[in-house]
Amino acid sequence: MNRFQNYKPKDDREKLLFKAFLKLKTDQEVANFLRDLLTVKELEEFANRLEMARLLKKGMPYAKIAEKLGVSTTTVTRTAHWLKRGSGGYDKVLR
């Protein structure tokens, strides 16, 4: 049984965004696209979320993650929720 639910794009704009990632072939292309798409702060926030998920999978306590990354335990809890009950994206990229 799959514990994740596949996310369905809500409109054509979301479909276009998702397909845009499929056109990228190298780490540098992804980095360039994300930098054009996001602010520096947004990039940092998304990198933090991925790091939270990585540390959660390793079994690090929420409070330790919050301290290490300078975020609240509420933020870590939110990330843990999506790690466990999301669409499986974190699991896919962290394997």
C-alpha positions, -999 to 999 in steps of 0.1 A, spaced: 0 0 0 13 34 -9 12 58 20 15 89 -2 -10 106 -24 1 119 -58 -3 156 -62 -24 167 -92 -16 200 -108 -45 224 -102 -41 243 -135 -21 246 -167 4 270 -150 13 244 -125 16 218 -152 40 241 -171 61 246 -140 64 209 -133 73 202 -170 99 229 -169 120 208 -144 119 179 -168 137 200 -194 167 206 -171 196 181 -176 224 193 -153 229 205 -117 239 239 -131 207 242 -153 186 234 -122 205 259 -101 202 286 -128 164 280 -132 158 280 -94 177 312 -90 157 329 -117 125 316 -103 130 322 -66 144 349 -44 177 342 -25 156 339 7 132 314 -9 161 293 -21 175 293 15 141 283 29 137 254 4 172 242 11 165 243 48 133 222 43 152 196 24 179 195 51 152 192 78 137 162 60 172 146 56 179 151 93 144 138 103 150 106 82 183 101 101 163 103 133 176 136 147 153 151 174 131 180 163 146 204 189 181 196 177 172 202 141 155 235 150 186 246 169 210 235 141 190 253 113 178 283 133 141 275 128 112 268 151 102 233 162 68 241 145 86 244 112 104 211 118 70 195 127 54 208 95 83 194 74 79 161 93 42 160 84 49 164 47 78 139 49 54 113 64 21 121 48 30 141 16 33 129 -19 66 111 -15 88 138 -30 112 141 0 116 103 0 124 103 -37 151 129 -36 166 117 -4 171 81 -16 
